[in-house]
């Protein structure tokens, strides 16, 4: 029998706040993108996947790709003036699943710590433990699903 997560049985509340973009700014990080995600974003921007990868991605390890960042650590797709994402409709699963990342869900202290930086944590819709588990799995380090 597996141990229930600390947030069970109730779940957790979260609602992204328009214009916040905290999770898209600041310290450098890694936003993994699979080939299918690159293709979706490339199509959204009117680019071929290879051109999209050259312009907007960097290699991480042997078989992973990440979105590039600006010098200040902000995501390359974050509009610095409006605070909006240029690929929001087709954003990677890692972005879609925030803040339900394994590192943030590790324990209540990690969740509360992230809450200090994210005004949407603890507000809005209640996500069930099952929904949280599915989102967390989708965020857990995308590998390149179809090779290069």
Order of alpha helices (4+ residues) and beta strands (2+ residues): beta-alpha-alpha-beta-beta-alpha-alpha-alpha-beta-alpha
